[in-house]
């Protein structure tokens, strides 16, 4: 299931919205109840990086798009993962979608 969700997030496959609802909570309150740790607020730059991660861009591509170094992108991505208590980019994107922070 996780691999399928990761593939959908980076655009390799599509998941119908009704099926996506089966794996992502509809209400932000559900995410908060189920989260291991409270979700911290992202900075505007972290949110930009997260949105580009959701589109499947690499760190290098994100850096080029935002005109920042790849190292800085990695720093922001690590911060996003930490704040969302995510172990992977795909998990961070899925949580952000569940919170309504980004749209697919």
C-alpha positions in Angstrom: 0.0 0.0 0.0 2.8 2.4 0.9 4.6 1.8 -2.4 1.4 2.4 -4.3 0.8 5.7 -2.5 4.4 6.8 -3.2 4.0 6.0 -6.9 0.8 8.0 -7.0 2.4 10.9 -5.2 5.2 11.2 -7.7 2.8 10.9 -10.6 3.7 7.3 -11.8 0.1 6.2 -11.3 -3.1 7.9 -10.4 -5.5 7.0 -7.6 -9.1 8.0 -7.9 -10.1 10.5 -5.2 -12.6 8.1 -3.6 -9.9 5.5 -3.2 -7.5 8.1 -1.8 -10.1 8.9 0.8 -9.7 5.3 2.1 -6.0 5.9 3.0 -6.1 9.6 4.0 -8.4 11.0 6.6 -11.0 13.5 5.4 -10.8 15.8 8.4 -7.6 17.3 9.9 -8.9 16.4 13.4 -8.5 12.7 12.4 -4.8 13.3 11.5 -4.2 15.0 14.9 -5.8 12.2 16.8 -3.8 9.6 14.9 -0.5 11.4 14.8 2.3 10.2 17.1 3.4 13.8 17.7 1.7 17.2 17.2 2.3 18.7 13.8 4.4 21.9 13.9 3.8 24.8 11.5 5.9 24.9 8.4 7.7 28.0 7.2 6.7 29.4 3.9 9.9 28.0 2.3 9.3 24.6 3.8 5.8 24.6 2.4 7.2 25.5 -1.1 9.7 22.6 -0.8 7.0 20.3 0.3 4.7 21.3 -2.6 7.5 20.6 -5.1 8.3 17.3 -3.4 4.7 16.4 -3.9 5.1 17.0 -7.6 8.0 14.5 -7.6 10.9 16.9 -8.2 14.3 15.9 -7.1 16.3 18.0 -4.6 18.4 19.4 -7.5 15.2 20.3 -9.5 13.7 22.0 -6.4 16.8 24.0 -5.8 16.9 25.2 -9.4 13.2 26.1 -9.3 13.6 28.0 -6.0 17.1 29.4 -6.8 18.6 27.8 -3.7 21.4 25.2 -3.3 20.6 21.5 -3.3 22.1 21.4 0.3 19.6 24.0 1.4 16.8 22.0 -0.2 17.9 18.9 1.8 17.9 21.0 5.0 14.3 22.2 4.3 13.2 18.7 3.4 14.7 17.2 6.6 12.9 19.9 8.6 9.6 19.1 6.9 10.0 15.4 7.6 10.8 16.1 11.2 7.9 18.5 11.7 5.5 16.0 10.2 7.0 13.1 12.0 7.5 11.4 8.6 10.1 8.8 7.7 10.0 9.5 4.0 9.1 12.2 1.5 6.0 10.2 0.4 4.9 10.0 4.0 5.4 13.8 4.5 3.4 14.5 1.4 0.6 12.1 2.4 0.3 13.8 5.8 0.3 17.2 4.3 -2.5 16.2 1.9 -4.4 14.8 4.9 -4.0 18.1 6.7 -5.2 20.0 3.7 -1.8 21.9 3.3 -1.3 20.8 -0.3 -3.7 19.6 -3.0 -3.2 16.7 -5.4 
